[in-house]
């Protein structure tokens, strides 16, 4: 009887250890296979994002186009606002001087309300269009930067290409690592190829 008890205890203990072992295997995180790189052989460079925004032709052109559209949008809103203010002043003058009938004043009021509604619809629709267009440009720009950066790094054997700018992550980077001018030239050359392919 004692033998059976010890045997049972041993089996229970074995099962418990096996269960714990299985749980441990499930809880373990597989170690990533990260290649070891000699830091001395890494080629690291950076470009200045503030300089890039002034000299990368695609970015400058797109920014200029968006500014033109934004200015046109704002002027149209101001013109509509001015027309509404003018109509409101005329209504007020007619009311004060009693130079318009109740029907004429009502008609002016209806016109003013319609103009206000039209202005709101225009602001919402055109504002949304501008936002969507700006978002699309940002998406295209991000994709081009990613692709062109990869080409640039491959061509010049750069392992890491950092972005540096005012308020960025890096307070200081050794100036010898600055490839801004070269990178901008490369970006503009790639953009010229894209323009030629598109027949521009």
SEBAKE-501428 format. One line per 10 residues: number of its first residue (from 1); for each residue x, y, z of N, C-alpha, C. Coordinates in Angstrom, 2 decimals, padded with zeros to 5 digits. Example, Ala and Ser with C-alpha at 12.3 -4.5 7.8 and 13.67 -1.06 7.14 Angstrom:
2
1) 013.19/-005.69/007.80/012.30/-004.50/007.80/013.20/-003.30/007.80; 012.85/-002.25/007.08/013.67/-001.06/007.14/012.90/000.03/007.87
% end
This chain:
200
1) 000.82/-001.20/000.00/000.00/000.00/000.00/000.85/001.24/000.00; 001.88/001.24/000.86/002.81/002.36/000.94/003.51/002.55/-000.40; 003.88/001.40/-001.03/004.54/001.43/-002.34/003.64/002.08/-003.39; 002.36/001.72/-003.39/001.40/002.30/-004.34/001.25/003.80/-004.12; 001.24/004.21/-002.88/001.11/005.64/-002.55/002.31/006.42/-003.07; 003.52/005.86/-002.84/004.76/006.52/-003.31/004.79/006.57/-004.83; 004.38/005.45/-005.44/004.34/005.41/-006.91/003.36/006.45/-007.46; 002.19/006.52/-006.84/001.17/007.49/-007.27/001.69/008.93/-007.09; 002.34/009.16/-005.96/002.92/010.48/-005.68/003.97/010.84/-006.72; 004.79/009.84/-007.08/005.83/010.06/-008.09/005.23/010.39/-009.44
11) 004.16/009.67/-009.83/003.50/009.93/-011.12/002.86/011.32/-011.12; 002.22/011.67/-010.02/001.58/012.99/-009.91/002.62/014.10/-010.02; 003.75/013.90/-009.36/004.83/014.88/-009.38/005.40/015.02/-010.78; 005.58/013.89/-011.47/006.09/013.91/-012.85/005.14/014.66/-013.78; 003.83/014.39/-013.61/002.82/015.06/-014.43/002.82/016.55/-014.17; 002.99/016.91/-012.91/003.02/018.33/-012.53/004.22/019.03/-013.14; 005.39/018.39/-013.09/006.63/018.96/-013.66/006.47/019.12/-015.18; 005.89/018.09/-015.82/005.68/018.14/-017.27/004.74/019.28/-017.64; 003.68/019.45/-016.85/002.72/020.53/-017.12/003.38/021.89/-016.96; 004.18/022.03/-015.91/004.90/023.30/-015.69/005.87/023.57/-016.82
21) 006.51/022.51/-017.28/007.47/022.64/-018.37/006.77/023.11/-019.63; 005.57/022.55/-019.91/004.81/022.96/-021.10/004.35/024.41/-020.98; 003.90/024.81/-019.80/003.47/026.20/-019.58/004.64/027.15/-019.76; 005.81/026.72/-019.28/007.00/027.55/-019.41/007.35/027.76/-020.88; 007.22/026.67/-021.67/007.51/026.76/-023.10/006.58/027.74/-023.79; 005.30/027.72/-023.36/004.32/028.63/-023.97/004.61/030.07/-023.61; 005.08/030.30/-022.37/005.33/031.66/-021.89/006.64/032.24/-022.42; 007.56/031.37/-022.84/008.86/031.84/-023.32/008.71/032.59/-024.64; 009.42/033.71/-024.78/009.42/034.48/-026.01/010.63/034.04/-026.84; 010.37/033.75/-028.09/011.46/033.31/-028.96/012.45/034.45/-029.16
31) 013.69/034.15/-028.95/014.74/035.17/-029.08/014.91/035.54/-030.56; 014.93/036.85/-030.86/015.09/037.26/-032.27/016.49/036.96/-032.78; 016.57/036.71/-034.06/017.85/036.45/-034.69/018.40/037.76/-035.26; 019.07/038.54/-034.39/019.60/039.84/-034.78/021.07/039.70/-035.13; 021.45/040.07/-036.36/022.86/039.93/-036.73/023.74/040.90/-035.95; 024.90/040.44/-035.57/025.84/041.30/-034.86/026.63/042.08/-035.89; 026.67/043.40/-035.70/027.37/044.27/-036.65/028.47/044.99/-035.92; 029.61/045.03/-036.54/030.73/045.79/-035.97/030.44/047.26/-036.16; 030.26/047.99/-035.05/029.91/049.41/-035.12/030.95/050.22/-035.88; 032.18/049.75/-035.85/033.25/050.46/-036.56/033.10/050.41/-038.06
41) 032.38/049.41/-038.56/032.22/049.28/-040.01/030.93/049.93/-040.52; 030.08/050.42/-039.61/028.84/051.08/-040.02/029.13/052.42/-040.66; 028.42/052.70/-041.75/028.55/054.00/-042.41/027.24/054.75/-042.14; 027.34/055.78/-041.28/026.15/056.54/-040.87/026.25/057.96/-041.41; 025.13/058.46/-041.96/025.10/059.82/-042.48/023.76/060.45/-042.08; 023.65/061.76/-042.30/022.37/062.43/-042.03/022.14/063.53/-043.05; 020.87/063.91/-043.21/020.54/065.09/-044.00/019.69/066.01/-043.16; 019.77/067.30/-043.47/019.04/068.31/-042.72/017.67/068.52/-043.35; 016.62/068.22/-042.60/015.26/068.30/-043.13/014.84/069.73/-043.45; 015.37/070.71/-042.70/015.02/072.11/-042.95/015.58/072.58/-044.29
51) 016.80/072.19/-044.59/017.43/072.53/-045.87/016.71/071.81/-047.01; 016.35/070.55/-046.75/015.65/069.75/-047.75/014.35/070.42/-048.18; 013.61/070.95/-047.23/012.31/071.57/-047.54/012.45/072.82/-048.40; 013.65/073.39/-048.45/013.88/074.59/-049.26/014.46/074.29/-050.63; 015.09/073.11/-050.78/015.82/072.84/-052.02/015.43/071.56/-052.77; 014.56/070.75/-052.20/014.07/069.57/-052.91/012.95/070.06/-053.82; 013.18/070.08/-055.12/012.27/070.73/-056.07/010.84/070.21/-055.99; 010.66/068.90/-055.87/009.30/068.34/-055.80/008.56/068.91/-054.59; 009.23/068.95/-053.45/008.62/069.45/-052.22/008.30/070.94/-052.34; 009.24/071.70/-052.90/009.05/073.14/-053.08/007.88/073.41/-054.02
61) 007.82/072.67/-055.13/006.73/072.85/-056.12/005.37/072.51/-055.52; 005.30/071.38/-054.82/004.03/070.97/-054.22/003.59/071.96/-053.13; 004.55/072.44/-052.36/004.25/073.41/-051.31/003.72/074.70/-051.94; 004.35/075.15/-053.04/003.91/076.36/-053.73/002.50/076.21/-054.28; 002.23/075.05/-054.89/000.89/074.79/-055.44/-000.17/074.81/-054.34; 000.15/074.19/-053.21/-000.81/074.16/-052.10/-001.02/075.56/-051.52; 000.02/076.36/-051.48/-000.12/077.74/-050.98/-001.01/078.56/-051.90; -000.84/078.37/-053.21/-001.67/079.08/-054.20/-003.14/078.69/-054.01; -003.39/077.39/-053.87/-004.77/076.91/-053.69/-005.36/077.41/-052.36; -004.52/077.41/-051.32/-004.98/077.88/-050.01/-005.32/079.37/-050.06
71) -004.47/080.15/-050.75/-004.70/081.59/-050.88/-005.99/081.86/-051.66; -006.19/081.11/-052.76/-007.41/081.25/-053.57/-008.64/080.94/-052.73; -008.56/079.88/-051.94/-009.65/079.45/-051.06/-009.98/080.56/-050.04; -008.94/081.10/-049.42/-009.13/082.15/-048.41/-009.71/083.42/-049.03; -009.23/083.78/-050.24/-009.75/084.98/-050.93/-011.23/084.82/-051.26; -011.60/083.63/-051.73/-013.00/083.36/-052.06/-013.88/083.46/-050.80; -013.39/082.92/-049.69/-014.14/083.01/-048.44/-014.30/084.47/-048.00; -013.23/085.24/-048.14/-013.27/086.66/-047.76/-014.24/087.43/-048.66; -014.23/087.11/-049.95/-015.14/087.78/-050.90/-016.59/087.48/-050.54; -016.86/086.23/-050.22/-018.23/085.85/-049.83/-018.63/086.52/-048.52
81) -017.70/086.57/-047.59/-017.97/087.23/-046.31/-018.25/088.72/-046.53; -017.43/089.34/-047.41/-017.61/090.77/-047.71/-018.97/091.04/-048.35; -019.39/090.17/-049.27/-020.69/090.32/-049.93/-021.83/090.20/-048.92; -021.69/089.29/-047.97/-022.73/089.11/-046.93/-022.78/090.33/-046.00; -021.61/090.84/-045.64/-021.56/092.02/-044.76/-022.17/093.23/-045.47; -021.88/093.37/-046.76/-022.44/094.47/-047.55/-023.97/094.39/-047.61; -024.48/093.19/-047.86/-025.93/092.98/-047.92/-026.58/093.26/-046.56; -025.93/092.85/-045.49/-026.45/093.09/-044.13/-026.49/094.59/-043.83; -025.46/095.32/-044.28/-025.43/096.80/-044.07/-026.57/097.48/-044.83; -026.76/097.04/-046.09/-027.84/097.63/-046.91/-029.22/097.37/-046.28
91) -029.39/096.15/-045.78/-030.65/095.83/-045.10/-030.87/096.74/-043.90; -029.81/096.90/-043.13/-029.90/097.73/-041.92/-030.25/099.17/-042.29; -029.61/099.69/-043.34/-029.89/101.07/-043.79/-031.34/101.22/-044.25; -031.82/100.23/-045.02/-033.21/100.27/-045.47/-034.18/100.24/-044.28; -033.88/099.41/-043.29/-034.74/099.33/-042.10/-034.74/100.65/-041.33; -033.55/101.22/-041.15/-033.41/102.46/-040.39/-034.10/103.63/-041.10; -033.90/103.70/-042.41/-034.45/104.83/-043.20/-035.85/104.55/-043.74; -036.34/103.33/-043.51/-037.66/102.91/-043.99/-037.80/103.12/-045.50; -036.78/102.66/-046.22/-036.76/102.84/-047.68/-037.07/101.54/-048.43; -037.47/100.50/-047.71/-037.82/099.23/-048.36/-039.07/098.67/-047.69
101) -039.85/097.97/-048.50/-041.07/097.36/-047.96/-040.71/096.12/-047.15; -041.68/095.62/-046.40/-041.47/094.41/-045.59/-041.12/093.22/-046.50; -041.76/093.15/-047.66/-041.50/092.06/-048.61/-040.07/092.13/-049.15; -039.61/093.38/-049.44/-038.23/093.56/-049.96/-037.20/093.21/-048.89; -037.50/093.61/-047.67/-036.59/093.27/-046.56/-036.54/091.77/-046.33; -037.68/091.11/-046.43/-037.73/089.65/-046.28/-036.94/088.96/-047.38; -037.06/089.51/-048.59/-036.31/088.94/-049.71/-034.80/089.09/-049.49; -034.40/090.25/-048.98/-032.98/090.47/-048.68/-032.51/089.53/-047.57; -033.36/089.32/-046.59/-033.03/088.40/-045.48/-032.86/086.98/-045.99; -033.75/086.56/-046.88/-033.66/085.22/-047.48/-032.37/085.06/-048.29
111) -032.05/086.12/-049.05/-030.81/086.11/-049.85/-029.59/085.99/-048.95; -029.60/086.74/-047.86/-028.48/086.71/-046.90/-028.33/085.31/-046.30; -029.42/084.70/-045.92/-029.37/083.35/-045.35/-028.85/082.33/-046.36; -029.29/082.47/-047.61/-028.82/081.57/-048.66/-027.31/081.73/-048.88; -026.87/083.00/-048.89/-025.43/083.26/-049.07/-024.62/082.67/-047.91; -025.15/082.76/-046.70/-024.46/082.20/-045.53/-024.37/080.68/-045.64; -025.45/080.05/-046.05/-025.45/078.60/-046.23/-024.47/078.17/-047.33; -024.48/078.91/-048.44/-023.57/078.62/-049.55/-022.11/078.75/-049.10; -021.84/079.78/-048.31/-020.47/080.01/-047.83/-020.02/078.87/-046.91; -020.94/078.40/-046.06/-020.61/077.29/-045.17/-020.34/076.01/-045.95
121) -021.19/075.74/-046.94/-021.01/074.55/-047.78/-019.69/074.63/-048.54; -019.41/075.81/-049.11/-018.15/076.01/-049.84/-016.95/075.79/-048.92; -017.01/076.37/-047.73/-015.90/076.25/-046.78/-015.66/074.78/-046.40; -016.74/074.06/-046.14/-016.61/072.65/-045.77/-016.08/071.81/-046.93; -016.70/071.96/-048.11/-016.31/071.14/-049.26/-014.89/071.43/-049.74; -014.60/072.72/-049.96/-013.27/073.09/-050.46/-012.19/072.87/-049.40; -012.54/073.12/-048.14/-011.58/072.89/-047.05/-011.21/071.42/-046.96; -012.21/070.55/-047.10/-011.98/069.10/-047.07/-011.13/068.67/-048.26; -011.43/069.24/-049.44/-010.64/068.92/-050.65/-009.17/069.27/-050.44; -008.93/070.47/-049.90/-007.55/070.91/-049.66/-006.85/070.00/-048.67
131) -007.54/069.62/-047.61/-006.95/068.72/-046.61/-006.61/067.37/-047.22; -007.53/066.84/-048.02/-007.30/065.54/-048.66/-006.13/065.61/-049.64; -006.06/066.70/-050.38/-004.96/066.86/-051.34/-003.62/066.96/-050.62; -003.59/067.72/-049.53/-002.36/067.85/-048.74/-001.94/066.50/-048.17; -002.92/065.72/-047.74/-002.65/064.39/-047.18/-002.10/063.45/-048.26; -002.66/063.53/-049.47/-002.17/062.71/-050.58/-000.74/063.07/-050.94; -000.45/064.37/-050.96/000.91/064.83/-051.26/001.89/064.30/-050.21; 001.49/064.35/-048.95/002.34/063.85/-047.86/002.61/062.35/-048.03; 001.59/061.61/-048.44/001.74/060.16/-048.65/002.70/059.88/-049.80; 002.53/060.59/-050.90/003.42/060.43/-052.07/004.84/060.82/-051.69
141) 004.97/061.94/-050.98/006.30/062.42/-050.57/006.99/061.40/-049.68; 006.27/060.86/-048.70/006.85/059.87/-047.78/007.33/058.64/-048.55; 006.53/058.20/-049.52/006.90/057.02/-050.33/008.14/057.31/-051.17; 008.16/058.49/-051.79/009.32/058.85/-052.63/010.59/058.97/-051.78; 010.45/059.57/-050.59/011.61/059.73/-049.71/012.14/058.36/-049.30; 011.23/057.45/-048.99/011.63/056.10/-048.57/012.36/055.38/-049.70; 011.79/055.42/-050.91/012.39/054.74/-052.05/013.72/055.37/-052.45; 013.74/056.70/-052.51/014.96/057.40/-052.94/016.06/057.27/-051.90; 015.70/057.28/-050.63/016.70/057.10/-049.56/017.36/055.73/-049.70; 016.55/054.70/-049.99/017.09/053.35/-050.16/018.06/053.30/-051.35
151) 017.68/053.94/-052.46/018.56/053.99/-053.64/019.87/054.71/-053.33; 019.75/055.83/-052.63/020.91/056.66/-052.28/021.87/055.87/-051.39; 021.31/055.24/-050.36/022.14/054.48/-049.42/022.82/053.29/-050.10; 022.07/052.64/-050.99/022.64/051.50/-051.72/023.78/051.95/-052.62; 023.56/053.08/-053.29/024.58/053.58/-054.23/025.87/053.98/-053.52; 025.74/054.59/-052.33/026.92/055.10/-051.64/027.33/054.28/-050.41; 026.74/053.09/-050.27/027.15/052.19/-049.19/026.86/052.71/-047.80; 025.78/053.43/-047.64/025.41/053.99/-046.33/024.49/052.99/-045.62; 024.84/052.67/-044.37/024.05/051.71/-043.59/022.86/052.38/-042.92; 023.06/053.59/-042.41/021.99/054.31/-041.70/021.97/055.76/-042.18
161) 020.80/056.21/-042.63/020.64/057.61/-043.04/019.65/058.26/-042.08; 020.15/059.20/-041.29/019.34/059.87/-040.28/018.76/061.18/-040.80; 017.67/061.62/-040.18/017.07/062.91/-040.51/017.34/063.84/-039.33; 017.92/065.00/-039.62/018.25/065.96/-038.58/017.57/067.29/-038.89; 017.07/067.96/-037.88/016.43/069.26/-038.08/016.16/069.93/-036.75; 015.74/071.18/-036.81/015.44/071.93/-035.60/014.30/071.24/-034.85; 014.52/071.01/-033.57/013.51/070.35/-032.75/013.44/068.85/-032.96; 014.43/068.28/-033.66/014.43/066.85/-033.93/014.98/066.05/-032.77; 015.18/064.75/-033.01/015.64/063.84/-031.96/017.10/064.05/-031.58; 017.89/064.50/-032.54/019.33/064.58/-032.31/019.77/066.01/-032.01
171) 020.32/066.21/-030.82/020.79/067.55/-030.45/022.07/067.89/-031.21; 022.89/066.88/-031.47/024.15/067.12/-032.19/024.52/065.89/-033.00; 024.96/066.13/-034.22/025.53/065.08/-035.06/026.80/065.66/-035.68; 027.83/064.89/-035.70/029.12/065.33/-036.25/028.94/065.85/-037.68; 029.36/067.08/-037.95/029.16/067.68/-039.28/029.74/066.87/-040.44; 030.78/066.08/-040.16/031.39/065.27/-041.23/030.41/064.23/-041.78; 029.35/063.95/-041.01/028.36/062.95/-041.45/027.24/063.57/-042.29; 027.31/064.89/-042.50/026.26/065.62/-043.22/026.35/065.38/-044.73; 025.29/064.79/-045.30/025.25/064.53/-046.75/024.08/065.29/-047.39; 023.62/066.35/-046.71/022.42/067.07/-047.16/022.51/067.50/-048.62
181) 023.59/068.18/-048.97/023.72/068.71/-050.34/023.72/067.59/-051.37; 024.48/066.55/-051.09/024.55/065.40/-051.99/023.19/064.71/-052.11; 022.50/064.55/-050.98/021.21/063.87/-050.96/020.15/064.67/-051.73; 020.17/066.00/-051.56/019.22/066.85/-052.29/019.48/066.77/-053.79; 020.75/066.79/-054.19/021.08/066.64/-055.62/020.56/065.31/-056.15; 020.71/064.26/-055.35/020.25/062.93/-055.76/018.72/062.91/-055.88; 018.04/063.49/-054.90/016.58/063.57/-054.93/016.09/064.31/-056.17; 016.73/065.45/-056.46/016.31/066.26/-057.61/016.59/065.54/-058.93; 017.70/064.80/-058.99/018.02/064.03/-060.19/016.99/062.92/-060.40; 016.60/062.26/-059.32/015.58/061.21/-059.40/014.23/061.79/-059.82
191) 013.94/063.00/-059.30/012.68/063.67/-059.66/012.67/064.04/-061.14; 013.83/064.47/-061.66/013.94/064.77/-063.09/013.64/063.54/-063.94; 014.11/062.37/-063.47/013.84/061.12/-064.19/012.34/060.83/-064.19; 011.70/061.02/-063.03/010.25/060.78/-062.91/009.49/061.72/-063.86; 009.91/063.00/-063.87/009.26/064.00/-064.74/009.40/063.64/-066.22; 010.57/063.16/-066.60/010.80/062.77/-067.99/009.93/061.57/-068.36; 009.85/060.60/-067.43/009.02/059.42/-067.67/007.54/059.80/-067.81; 007.14/060.86/-067.10/005.74/061.31/-067.16/005.51/062.30/-068.30; 006.58/062.60/-069.05/006.46/063.51/-070.18/006.36/064.96/-069.80; 006.87/065.32/-068.62/006.81/066.74/-068.19/008.01/067.50/-068.71
% end
